[in-house]
């Protein structure tokens, strides 16, 4: 129902009331009036907030005010203000002889009667102190569980470290060391000693321990000798006689052995097998080398060898890449699930990502029971001629939106920047995290800093403000690389003075198609006045801050805020010479 329809309905009701007035008691008239008022309220409650309903407001002329032309015309604004000093309305206001109301002429008898006995004028169930009365619940505030993002890393991890190994001197020899035995073999009674030696060695030969290395014919045996007194010769030759030489690896029980050592050094080299394994696929440079076994004599294959150094301890400085993944803990948490991956750095080809930021969306535990309900209680008194009745206030379904609007005005008053003519701007804050490292100054909402002593004041400030819900995450970028691989990253945030301003920026920029910029250089600026006027607050979700508004229970004064905003604008123009 519009305003005109409401006026016609009231006129009809007045005519009807004149006919029945004489037949009604005062209580009946009050009850009927309340019923009519409730009916009108219910009929109009849904229409007054509908689109286009503002046209039904008397003298409403839209939002395109001529005064907007002065926003960029400080000189014209000054001229127009000076001209108003000569208008009749201005002179009436400053006229000390204008007519004023004399309080002494006001009849306060009814008020005095109410003051002396207020219980007589209150409705049922109400009391002057507000200890009793009818209450209507307000819409519930926020509560329940919330979500946040937490990250881990997967990819290649560079290392730059000192590695130590041992290098050994190795000597290669050739030749052998053995015992040499000689005996004569053959049937000769005159050389029976040699024959006995050969017989003794024969046992070593049969056992495989010794071997024949030389055989030389030294004569021939004789079976029959002839001696005529002058000449002695062999009349019957026997078998040939050989001198045999044997080689045995060790001294035997046979006497007469000679030790032979024919070992010689053929090569010397440094065995670097251990150091090669220590270096692996890394790129290393030798930093130091120390001899750990100097001037020793060692027996190698029976040959005594003396060298100035046999072993060295080496220290290398090595660099390289290793596969790494520290996401196991997040993957195991049931309240977290993978949201998305972001590449922090690429290989030299610019195609293959060598380090990923893996983002998981986690849910905080439910806060438990919802906050206690809030109420609109008791009623206002409406009094005519000493007769009073209470006006029941019902909680509007638009109450939360009204709270948001009022608090937005409060923030507008506090955050208007006269130098930029912008509102709701924030500041860019960054925190630091070592990739695959224990140093994490970006712990995530609700997660305590594991190494706060490694975090600077800005890192701690970001963590504090993020936990308070004041920051919007913009993105992550690599701030330091080694071997082309990211080792340190920074998370970038836009942080604001309140949760409400953060929500206005998050959802307002989405409405206007405004971007946050790059993580390294984000755009944390707020809105121009013209941009803010385009926002539809009814489309925004403010559940996160409803409960705080109800708890505060103190809404800003709209007139006071308007005055302060206007003062800031005037100060800006005065400071800049009206430009």
C-alpha positions as CSV (number, residue, x, y, z in Angstrom):
1,X,0.0,0.0,0.0
2,X,1.4,3.4,-0.9
3,X,1.2,6.6,1.1
4,X,-1.8,7.9,-0.9
5,X,-3.8,4.7,-0.3
6,X,-2.9,4.8,3.4
7,X,-4.3,8.3,3.6
8,X,-7.6,7.4,1.9
9,X,-8.0,4.4,4.2
10,X,-7.5,6.6,7.3
11,X,-10.1,9.1,6.0
12,X,-12.7,6.4,5.6
13,X,-11.9,5.0,9.0
14,X,-12.4,8.5,10.5
15,X,-15.9,8.8,9.0
16,X,-16.9,5.4,10.2
17,X,-15.5,6.1,13.7
18,X,-17.7,9.3,14.0
19,X,-20.8,7.2,13.7
20,X,-19.8,4.5,16.2
21,X,-17.9,6.7,18.6
22,X,-20.8,7.2,20.9
23,X,-21.3,3.5,21.3
24,X,-17.7,2.6,22.2
25,X,-15.9,2.6,25.5
26,X,-12.4,4.0,25.8
27,X,-10.9,0.5,26.0
28,X,-12.9,-0.7,23.0
29,X,-11.6,2.3,21.0
30,X,-8.1,1.6,22.0
31,X,-8.3,-2.1,21.1
32,X,-9.9,-1.2,17.7
33,X,-7.2,1.4,17.1
34,X,-4.4,-1.1,17.8
35,X,-6.0,-3.6,15.5
36,X,-6.3,-1.1,12.7
37,X,-2.7,0.0,13.2
38,X,-1.4,-3.6,13.1
39,X,-3.4,-4.3,9.9
40,X,-2.0,-1.2,8.2
41,X,1.5,-2.2,9.4
42,X,1.2,-5.7,8.1
43,X,-0.2,-4.5,4.8
44,X,2.6,-2.0,4.2
45,X,5.5,-3.8,5.7
46,X,6.2,-5.8,2.6
47,X,5.8,-3.0,0.1
48,X,7.8,-0.2,1.7
49,X,11.1,-2.0,0.9
50,X,10.2,-3.1,-2.5
51,X,12.0,-1.8,-5.6
52,X,10.5,1.6,-6.6
53,X,8.8,2.2,-3.3
54,X,10.9,5.3,-2.7
55,X,8.8,7.1,-5.3
56,X,5.9,7.0,-2.8
57,X,7.8,9.1,-0.3
58,X,6.5,12.8,-0.4
59,X,8.9,15.2,-2.0
60,X,11.3,12.4,-3.0
61,X,13.1,13.5,-6.2
62,X,15.6,10.7,-6.7
63,X,19.3,10.6,-6.0
64,X,20.4,12.9,-8.7
65,X,20.8,16.0,-6.6
66,X,22.0,19.3,-8.2
67,X,24.4,19.6,-5.3
68,X,26.4,16.7,-6.8
69,X,27.7,19.2,-9.3
70,X,29.7,20.8,-6.6
71,X,31.8,17.7,-6.0
72,X,34.3,18.8,-8.6
73,X,33.6,22.5,-8.4
74,X,34.9,23.9,-5.1
75,X,34.6,27.5,-6.4
76,X,31.0,27.0,-7.4
77,X,30.3,25.5,-4.0
78,X,31.7,28.5,-2.2
79,X,29.8,30.9,-4.4
80,X,26.5,29.1,-3.8
81,X,27.1,29.0,-0.1
82,X,27.8,32.7,0.0
83,X,24.6,33.4,-2.0
84,X,22.5,31.5,0.6
85,X,23.4,34.0,3.3
86,X,21.0,36.4,1.7
87,X,18.0,34.0,1.5
88,X,15.0,34.4,3.8
89,X,15.5,31.0,5.4
90,X,19.0,31.8,6.5
91,X,18.0,35.2,8.0
92,X,15.2,33.5,9.9
93,X,17.6,31.0,11.5
94,X,20.0,33.7,12.7
95,X,17.3,36.3,13.6
96,X,17.4,36.7,17.4
97,X,13.8,38.1,17.4
98,X,12.3,35.1,15.7
99,X,9.3,33.4,17.4
100,X,10.2,30.7,19.9
101,X,8.1,28.2,22.0
102,X,7.6,29.2,25.6
103,X,7.8,26.0,27.7
104,X,5.7,27.6,30.4
105,X,2.7,27.6,28.1
106,X,2.7,23.8,27.7
107,X,0.3,21.7,29.7
108,X,2.3,19.0,31.5
109,X,-0.4,17.8,33.8
110,X,-0.7,14.5,31.9
111,X,3.0,13.9,32.0
112,X,3.0,14.6,35.8
113,X,0.3,12.1,36.3
114,X,2.2,9.4,34.4
115,X,5.4,10.2,36.4
116,X,3.6,9.8,39.7
117,X,1.9,6.5,38.8
118,X,3.5,4.9,35.6
119,X,2.0,1.4,36.3
120,X,-1.4,2.8,35.6
121,X,-0.5,3.6,32.0
122,X,1.5,0.6,31.1
123,X,0.2,-2.3,29.2
124,X,-0.1,-5.8,30.7
125,X,3.2,-7.5,31.5
126,X,5.3,-4.4,31.3
127,X,7.1,-2.5,34.1
128,X,8.8,1.0,34.1
129,X,12.2,-0.6,34.9
130,X,12.0,-2.9,32.0
131,X,12.3,-6.0,34.2
132,X,9.2,-7.5,32.6
133,X,7.4,-7.1,29.4
134,X,6.9,-8.8,26.0
135,X,10.1,-9.4,24.0
136,X,10.5,-10.4,20.4
137,X,13.6,-12.2,19.2
138,X,16.1,-10.6,16.8
139,X,17.4,-12.6,13.9
140,X,20.3,-14.9,14.9
141,X,23.8,-13.8,14.5
142,X,26.8,-15.7,13.2
143,X,28.5,-18.7,14.7
144,X,29.3,-22.3,13.7
145,X,32.4,-23.5,11.9
146,X,34.6,-21.5,9.5
147,X,37.1,-22.4,6.8
148,X,40.6,-21.2,6.1
149,X,43.5,-22.1,3.7
150,X,46.7,-23.7,4.7
151,X,49.6,-24.6,2.4
152,X,52.5,-27.0,2.0
153,X,55.1,-27.6,-0.7
154,X,56.0,-30.4,-3.2
155,X,58.7,-30.5,-5.8
156,X,62.5,-30.0,-5.8
157,X,64.5,-28.8,-2.8
158,X,67.9,-27.2,-3.4
159,X,70.7,-27.9,-1.1
160,X,74.0,-26.1,-0.4
161,X,76.0,-28.1,2.1
162,X,79.4,-29.3,3.1
163,X,80.2,-33.0,2.5
164,X,83.2,-35.0,3.8
165,X,84.7,-38.2,2.4
166,X,88.0,-40.3,2.5
167,X,90.4,-40.9,-0.3
168,X,92.8,-43.9,-0.1
169,X,96.2,-44.5,-1.8
170,X,96.2,-47.9,-3.5
171,X,99.4,-49.7,-4.8
172,X,99.3,-52.4,-7.5
173,X,102.2,-55.0,-7.6
174,X,103.2,-57.8,-9.8
175,X,105.5,-60.9,-9.3
176,X,105.5,-63.5,-6.5
177,X,107.2,-64.5,-3.3
178,X,108.1,-68.2,-2.9
179,X,110.6,-70.8,-1.5
180,X,112.9,-72.5,-4.0
181,X,114.2,-76.0,-3.6
182,X,116.7,-77.9,-5.8
183,X,117.5,-81.6,-6.0
184,X,119.1,-84.1,-8.5
185,X,117.0,-86.9,-9.8
186,X,118.4,-90.1,-11.2
187,X,119.8,-93.5,-10.2
188,X,123.1,-92.7,-8.8
189,X,124.5,-94.2,-5.6
190,X,126.9,-91.3,-5.4
191,X,124.2,-88.6,-5.4
192,X,121.8,-90.3,-3.0
193,X,121.4,-87.1,-1.0
194,X,119.9,-85.3,-3.9
195,X,117.7,-88.2,-4.5
196,X,116.5,-88.2,-1.0
197,X,115.6,-84.5,-1.3
198,X,113.7,-85.1,-4.4
199,X,111.8,-87.9,-2.7
200,X,110.9,-85.6,0.2
201,X,109.6,-82.8,-2.1
202,X,107.6,-85.4,-4.0
203,X,105.1,-85.4,-1.1
204,X,104.6,-81.6,-1.5
205,X,104.2,-82.1,-5.2
206,X,101.6,-84.8,-4.6
207,X,99.7,-82.5,-2.2
208,X,99.6,-79.6,-4.8
209,X,101.5,-77.2,-2.6
210,X,104.7,-77.1,-4.7
211,X,105.4,-77.1,-8.4
212,X,108.3,-77.8,-10.7
213,X,109.7,-74.7,-12.2
214,X,112.9,-75.9,-13.9
215,X,114.6,-79.1,-15.1
216,X,118.2,-79.3,-16.3
217,X,120.1,-82.4,-17.5
218,X,123.3,-82.5,-15.6
219,X,124.5,-86.0,-16.6
220,X,123.8,-89.7,-16.9
221,X,123.7,-92.5,-14.5
222,X,126.0,-95.6,-14.9
223,X,124.8,-99.1,-14.3
224,X,128.3,-100.8,-14.8
225,X,131.7,-99.2,-14.3
226,X,135.0,-100.7,-15.9
227,X,138.2,-100.0,-14.2
228,X,141.5,-101.4,-15.7
229,X,143.7,-99.7,-13.2
230,X,144.5,-96.9,-15.5
231,X,141.2,-95.8,-16.8
232,X,137.7,-95.8,-15.3
233,X,134.7,-95.6,-17.5
234,X,131.1,-96.6,-17.6
235,X,130.7,-99.8,-19.5
236,X,126.9,-99.8,-19.1
237,X,125.2,-96.3,-19.2
238,X,122.0,-95.8,-17.1
239,X,119.2,-93.1,-17.1
240,X,119.9,-89.4,-17.5
241,X,120.3,-87.3,-14.4
242,X,118.3,-84.0,-14.0
243,X,118.6,-81.2,-11.6
244,X,115.1,-80.1,-10.6
245,X,114.0,-76.8,-9.2
246,X,110.8,-76.5,-7.3
247,X,108.7,-73.5,-6.1
248,X,106.7,-73.7,-2.9
249,X,104.5,-70.9,-1.5
250,X,105.9,-71.5,2.0
251,X,108.8,-73.0,3.6
252,X,108.6,-76.8,3.9
253,X,110.3,-79.3,6.2
254,X,112.8,-80.1,3.5
255,X,116.1,-78.4,4.2
256,X,118.0,-76.3,1.8
257,X,115.2,-74.0,0.7
258,X,115.9,-70.5,-0.5
259,X,113.4,-67.6,-0.2
260,X,112.8,-65.8,-3.5
261,X,110.9,-62.4,-3.6
262,X,110.2,-61.1,-7.1
263,X,107.3,-58.6,-6.2
264,X,107.5,-55.1,-7.7
265,X,105.3,-52.0,-7.8
266,X,103.7,-51.4,-11.1
267,X,101.2,-48.6,-10.3
268,X,100.0,-46.2,-7.6
269,X,96.6,-44.3,-7.6
270,X,94.2,-42.6,-5.2
271,X,90.9,-44.5,-4.8
272,X,88.1,-41.9,-4.8
273,X,85.2,-44.3,-4.8
274,X,83.9,-43.1,-1.5
275,X,84.1,-39.4,-2.5
276,X,82.4,-40.1,-5.8
277,X,79.5,-41.7,-3.9
278,X,79.4,-38.8,-1.4
279,X,79.2,-36.2,-4.2
280,X,76.6,-38.2,-6.2
281,X,74.9,-36.0,-8.8
282,X,75.7,-32.7,-7.0
283,X,77.9,-30.0,-8.2
284,X,80.8,-29.8,-5.7
285,X,84.0,-27.8,-5.2
286,X,86.9,-29.0,-3.0
287,X,87.3,-26.8,0.0
288,X,90.0,-28.6,2.0
289,X,92.2,-31.8,2.1
290,X,94.0,-33.2,5.1
291,X,96.3,-36.2,5.3
292,X,95.1,-38.5,8.0
293,X,97.8,-41.3,7.6
294,X,101.2,-39.8,7.0
295,X,104.6,-41.4,6.8
296,X,103.6,-45.1,7.3
297,X,105.3,-48.3,6.1
298,X,102.9,-50.9,5.0
299,X,103.6,-54.4,3.7
300,X,101.8,-55.1,0.4
301,X,102.0,-58.6,-0.9
302,X,105.1,-59.1,1.2
303,X,106.8,-56.0,-0.1
304,X,107.4,-53.2,2.5
305,X,106.3,-49.9,1.1
306,X,106.7,-46.4,2.8
307,X,104.8,-43.4,1.6
308,X,104.3,-39.8,2.9
309,X,100.5,-40.2,3.0
310,X,98.2,-43.1,2.7
311,X,94.8,-41.5,3.4
312,X,93.2,-38.0,3.0
313,X,90.1,-36.4,4.5
314,X,88.4,-34.1,1.9
315,X,85.7,-31.5,2.4
316,X,83.5,-30.4,-0.5
317,X,80.9,-27.7,-0.8
318,X,78.1,-29.2,-2.8
319,X,74.9,-27.8,-4.4
320,X,72.1,-29.7,-6.1
321,X,68.4,-30.7,-6.1
322,X,66.5,-33.3,-4.2
323,X,62.8,-34.3,-4.4
324,X,60.8,-33.1,-1.4
325,X,57.3,-33.1,-0.1
326,X,56.0,-31.8,3.3
327,X,52.3,-32.3,2.6
328,X,51.9,-35.6,4.4
329,X,50.6,-33.9,7.6
330,X,47.9,-31.9,5.8
331,X,46.9,-34.8,3.6
332,X,46.3,-36.8,6.7
333,X,44.0,-34.3,8.4
334,X,40.4,-35.2,7.9
335,X,39.2,-31.6,8.2
336,X,41.4,-30.5,5.3
337,X,41.0,-31.2,1.6
338,X,43.0,-30.1,-1.4
339,X,41.8,-26.8,-2.9
340,X,44.3,-26.0,-5.7
341,X,48.0,-25.9,-6.6
342,X,50.1,-22.8,-7.4
343,X,53.5,-23.0,-9.1
344,X,56.2,-21.0,-7.3
345,X,59.1,-21.5,-9.8
346,X,59.8,-23.2,-13.1
347,X,62.8,-25.0,-14.6
348,X,65.0,-23.2,-17.1
349,X,62.7,-24.3,-19.9
350,X,59.9,-22.2,-18.4
351,X,57.4,-25.1,-18.8
352,X,58.1,-27.6,-16.0
353,X,57.2,-26.5,-12.5
354,X,59.9,-27.4,-9.9
355,X,58.1,-26.3,-6.8
356,X,54.3,-26.2,-6.1
357,X,52.4,-24.5,-3.3
358,X,49.6,-26.9,-2.5
359,X,46.6,-25.2,-0.8
360,X,44.3,-27.1,1.4
361,X,40.9,-25.8,2.7
362,X,40.5,-26.6,6.3
363,X,37.5,-26.3,8.6
364,X,37.8,-25.0,12.2
365,X,35.9,-26.9,14.8
366,X,32.3,-25.7,15.4
367,X,32.1,-23.1,18.1
368,X,29.4,-25.2,19.8
369,X,26.0,-23.8,20.7
370,X,24.9,-20.7,18.8
371,X,25.2,-17.4,20.7
372,X,22.2,-16.6,23.0
373,X,19.3,-14.9,21.3
374,X,18.9,-11.2,21.4
375,X,15.5,-9.5,21.8
376,X,13.6,-6.3,21.3
377,X,11.7,-5.9,24.6
378,X,9.0,-3.8,26.2
379,X,7.2,-1.2,24.2
380,X,7.0,2.5,23.7
381,X,4.1,4.4,25.3
382,X,1.7,6.4,23.2
383,X,-0.3,8.9,25.2
384,X,-3.2,11.2,24.3
385,X,-5.0,13.3,26.9
386,X,-3.6,11.3,29.7
387,X,-4.6,7.9,28.2
388,X,-1.6,5.8,27.3
389,X,-1.1,2.5,25.5
390,X,2.0,0.5,24.6
391,X,3.2,0.2,21.1
392,X,4.5,-3.3,20.5
393,X,7.7,-3.5,18.6
394,X,8.3,-6.6,16.5
395,X,11.7,-7.6,15.3
396,X,12.0,-6.9,11.6
397,X,13.4,-9.4,9.2
398,X,15.5,-6.6,7.9
399,X,17.1,-5.9,11.3
400,X,20.5,-7.4,10.3
401,X,20.6,-5.4,7.2
402,X,19.9,-2.3,9.1
403,X,22.7,-3.0,11.6
404,X,25.1,-3.6,8.7
405,X,24.0,-0.3,7.0
406,X,24.5,1.7,10.2
407,X,27.9,0.1,10.9
408,X,29.0,0.8,7.3
409,X,28.2,4.4,7.9
410,X,30.3,4.3,11.0
411,X,33.2,2.8,9.1
412,X,32.7,5.4,6.3
413,X,33.1,8.1,8.9
414,X,36.3,6.7,10.3
415,X,38.0,5.6,7.1
416,X,37.3,8.4,4.6
417,X,40.6,9.5,3.1
418,X,40.3,13.2,2.2
419,X,43.6,13.1,0.3
420,X,42.5,10.3,-2.0
421,X,38.7,10.7,-1.7
422,X,38.5,7.0,-1.1
423,X,37.0,4.9,1.6
424,X,37.7,1.4,3.0
425,X,41.3,1.2,1.9
426,X,43.7,-1.3,3.4
427,X,47.4,-2.0,3.6
428,X,49.5,-4.7,2.0
429,X,51.2,-7.0,4.5
430,X,53.4,-10.0,3.8
431,X,54.6,-12.9,5.7
432,X,57.5,-15.3,5.0
433,X,57.8,-19.0,4.8
434,X,60.8,-21.2,4.0
435,X,60.0,-23.7,1.3
436,X,60.3,-27.2,2.9
437,X,61.7,-25.5,6.0
438,X,60.6,-25.3,9.6
439,X,60.5,-21.5,9.6
440,X,56.9,-20.7,8.9
441,X,55.7,-17.2,9.6
442,X,52.5,-17.8,7.6
443,X,50.9,-20.3,9.9
444,X,47.3,-19.8,8.8
445,X,44.2,-18.7,10.5
446,X,43.8,-20.1,14.0
447,X,47.2,-21.9,13.8
448,X,49.9,-20.7,16.2
449,X,53.3,-19.7,14.9
450,X,55.6,-22.7,15.3
451,X,58.8,-20.6,15.3
452,X,57.8,-17.1,16.4
453,X,61.4,-16.1,17.3
454,X,62.3,-16.5,13.6
455,X,59.5,-14.1,12.5
456,X,59.9,-10.3,12.3
457,X,57.3,-7.9,13.6
458,X,55.5,-7.6,10.3
459,X,55.1,-11.4,10.1
460,X,53.7,-11.5,13.6
461,X,51.4,-8.6,12.8
462,X,50.0,-10.4,9.7
463,X,49.4,-13.5,11.7
464,X,47.6,-11.5,14.4
465,X,45.4,-9.7,12.0
466,X,44.7,-12.7,9.9
467,X,43.5,-14.6,13.0
468,X,41.2,-11.7,13.8
469,X,39.6,-11.9,10.4
470,X,41.0,-8.6,9.1
471,X,43.0,-9.8,6.1
472,X,42.2,-11.0,2.6
473,X,44.7,-13.4,1.0
474,X,45.8,-12.1,-2.4
475,X,48.4,-14.7,-3.4
476,X,51.9,-16.1,-3.0
477,X,55.1,-15.4,-4.9
478,X,58.7,-16.6,-4.7
479,X,61.0,-14.1,-3.0
480,X,64.3,-16.1,-3.2
481,X,65.7,-18.7,-5.5
482,X,68.7,-21.1,-5.5
483,X,69.6,-22.9,-8.7
484,X,66.4,-21.7,-10.2
485,X,64.3,-23.3,-7.5
486,X,62.2,-21.3,-5.0
487,X,63.5,-21.5,-1.4
488,X,61.6,-18.7,0.2
489,X,58.1,-17.5,-0.5
490,X,55.9,-14.6,0.7
491,X,52.2,-14.7,1.2
492,X,50.5,-11.3,0.4
493,X,47.5,-10.0,2.2
494,X,45.3,-6.9,2.1
495,X,44.5,-6.1,5.7
496,X,41.8,-3.7,6.9
497,X,40.7,-2.0,10.1
498,X,37.7,-4.3,10.7
499,X,36.0,-7.5,9.5
500,X,33.2,-5.4,8.0
501,X,35.6,-3.4,5.8
502,X,37.3,-6.7,4.7
503,X,33.9,-8.1,3.7
504,X,32.9,-4.9,1.9
505,X,36.2,-5.1,-0.1
506,X,35.9,-8.8,-0.9
507,X,32.3,-8.8,-2.0
508,X,32.2,-5.2,-3.3
509,X,35.2,-5.7,-5.6
510,X,33.5,-8.8,-6.9
511,X,30.3,-6.8,-7.7
512,X,32.2,-4.1,-9.6
513,X,34.7,-6.5,-11.3
514,X,37.7,-4.9,-9.5
515,X,40.8,-7.0,-9.2
516,X,43.2,-7.4,-6.4
517,X,46.3,-7.2,-8.6
518,X,49.4,-9.4,-8.4
519,X,50.6,-10.9,-5.1
520,X,53.9,-9.0,-5.2
521,X,52.2,-5.7,-5.7
522,X,48.5,-6.1,-4.8
523,X,45.9,-3.4,-5.0
524,X,44.5,-2.8,-1.5
525,X,42.9,0.5,-2.3
526,X,39.2,0.9,-1.4
527,X,36.4,2.6,-3.3
528,X,35.8,6.0,-4.7
529,X,32.6,7.5,-3.5
530,X,31.0,7.0,-6.9
531,X,32.1,3.3,-6.9
532,X,30.7,2.7,-3.4
533,X,27.3,4.2,-4.5
534,X,27.1,1.4,-7.1
535,X,27.3,-1.4,-4.5
536,X,24.3,-3.4,-3.5
537,X,24.8,-4.2,0.2
538,X,21.7,-6.5,0.2
539,X,23.6,-9.0,-2.0
540,X,26.5,-9.3,0.5
541,X,26.8,-11.9,3.1
542,X,27.5,-10.3,6.5
543,X,26.8,-13.3,8.7
544,X,30.4,-13.3,9.9
545,X,29.8,-9.9,11.7
546,X,26.1,-10.0,12.7
547,X,26.9,-11.4,16.2
548,X,29.5,-8.7,16.8
549,X,27.0,-6.0,15.9
550,X,24.4,-7.4,18.3
551,X,27.0,-7.8,21.1
552,X,28.2,-4.2,20.6
553,X,24.6,-3.0,20.9
554,X,25.7,0.5,20.1
555,X,25.0,1.8,16.6
556,X,26.6,5.0,15.3
557,X,24.7,8.3,15.1
558,X,23.9,8.9,11.5
559,X,23.7,12.7,11.7
560,X,27.0,12.9,13.6
561,X,28.6,10.7,10.9
562,X,27.3,12.8,8.1
563,X,28.7,15.9,9.7
564,X,32.1,14.4,10.2
565,X,32.2,13.1,6.6
566,X,31.3,16.5,5.3
567,X,33.9,18.1,7.6
568,X,36.6,15.9,6.1
569,X,35.6,16.8,2.6
570,X,35.6,20.5,3.4
571,X,39.0,20.2,5.1
572,X,40.3,18.5,1.9
573,X,39.2,21.3,-0.3
574,X,40.5,23.9,2.1
575,X,43.9,22.2,2.2
576,X,44.1,22.0,-1.6
577,X,42.9,25.5,-2.3
578,X,39.5,24.4,-3.6
579,X,40.8,22.1,-6.3
